[in-house]
């Protein structure tokens, strides 16, 4: 994975990644838990068996969704319907998204 999409909807921002983003290859398979670290213009997703978030299952395929005020604060919000492309650096157990 070289990039990820950052969506704008309902006044906020969200990251939505699926099997097409090769999540399982980096340790983010169905049921895997992870934590999110946010800073301005950067999101770090770190696999953690005791993590506060969980990869969900949609028709047998992994889905990772991160939404909330933290994402909006880190990347700002201009208008609904906007999609930005973030650079992705991936290794086993970690996905770093920057924009």
NORLIN-V916545 format. One line per field, one symbol per residue. ss: DSSP state (A for helix, B for strand, O for the rest). psi: psi as a letter, one per 30 degrees, with the letter a starting at -180 (. if undefined). burial: I if it has 24 or more other C-alpha atoms within 12 Angstrom, else O. A space follows every 10 residues. Layout:
BEGIN
ss = ???
psi = ???
burial = ???
END
This chain:
BEGIN
ss = OOBBBBBBBO OBBBBBBBAA AOOAAAOOOO OOBBBBBBBO OBBBBBBOOO OOBBOBBBOO BBBBBBBOAA AAAAAOOOOO OOBBBBBBBB BOOBBBBBO
psi = kfllkjlkkh gallkjkaff gheefgghlk fklllkkklj gkkkjkkjfg lflkkljjhg kkkkkkllee eeeeflkell fkkkkkkkkk lkgkkkkl.
burial = IOOIIIIIOO OIIIIIIIIO IIIIOIIIII IIIIIIIIOO OIIIIIIOOO OOIIIIOOOO OIIIIIIOOO IIOIIIIOOO OOOIOIOIOI OOIIIIIIO
END
